[in-house]
Amino acid sequence: MKQDGYAPRAQLCDVSFLSEQYRLGSVSLVRDLGGAYNLNLLLQTERGKYVLRLYRPWVTQLRLSQLHQVKRLLAHAGFPVPLPKPSISGETILRYHDHLLELEPFIAHDGEADS
């Protein structure tokens, strides 16, 4: 059922796909971080903590590629921007069923910037 006029928020059932594609080792925790449009999951793995973003079906490869380019430019300029982690194939954007996904290092925060 459509929740907001678009497709329902994505759901991830198989983290073994991610573990294989990114060589994460075992995944000990998967926690939903929220998100109105994307599924944002915190993954605790043998290799550290990551945020998985699983986008709605209408988000295109071009859109995500452009977002990654902006992140690279900001990081190059010295801003603390987490960059997408490349998969074993070298790609930073993967497809999972009808959805595109990306994986970034989790950056802990204290909530001070919320205000």
N, C-alpha and C positions, 0 to 999 in steps of 0.2 A: 504494500500500500504506500502511496506517495504521502510523505509527511509535510512537504513544503511546496508542492507544485513541481518538484523535480523527482529524481529517482530516490529511493530510500538510501540512507547512509550505509556505506559499505560495511561488511562484516568479514573478518578474517577467521577462517576455521583451521588452517593448516600452516603452522609456523615452521614446519620442517622445510617447506619451500624456501623460506627466507634463510634459514640456517644453511642450506645447501648453496644458495645463490651468493651469499655473502661470507661463507665460512665463519659463522658465528659460534659454532659449537652448540652445546645444549642451551636451551632457553629455559630459565628457571622462573621467570615472571613475565606475564603479559597483563598490562593494566591500561584501560581506556583513559586517555587524558582529556577526552571531550572533543568538541569541535562541531560546529553547526553543519558544515558541509563535508569535511574530510573525516575519515576515521584516523585518529591520532593515537597510537599505542606506544606506551613505554615498554621496551623489551630489556630485561636483564639477562645477559648472556655470559658465556665463559669469557668473551673478549671485551666485556664492558656493557655500558648502558647505551641504548639507541632509541630514537624516536622513529617510528614507522608512520608514514603518511600514505593512506590508501585513498585515492581520489574518486569522485563520482564518475560514472561512465562518460559524461560529456566533456570532461577535461581532456584537452588534446596534448599530444607529444610536443607540438610547437610551443604551447603555453608553458609547459613545465621546463622545456629547454630554455626559454627566455627567462624564466624565474631563476634557473640555475646560473645563467649568465650574469644576471643582476647580483646574485649572491657572490659570485666569483669577483666581480668588480668591487663590491663593498669590502670583501675580505682583503683584496689586494690594496685597497685604500687604507687598511688598518682597522676597520670596524670588526668587532668580535662576532662574526657571522659563522655559524656552523655550516660546513659544506657537505653536500650529499656524498655518501660513501659509495665508491664504485663497487659493483658486483664483481664476481670472478671473471666475467666477460669484459669488464672495463666500463660497462654502461652504468649511468647513475639513475636511469629511469627504467623500470621493468614493468611488465604487464602481468597481472594476476587476474585471470578470467576476463571480465569486461573493464577492469580498473587498472589505471597506472599507479605505480607506487614508487616511493623514494625512501631512503634510510639515511638518517643523520645521527651524529653523535648527540647524546643527551647532554644538555648543559644545565647543571643544577642552578637554581636561583632561590632567592629568599623572599620574593614578592614585593620588594621595595619599589621596583619600577612600575608596579601596578597602579600606583597613585601618581 
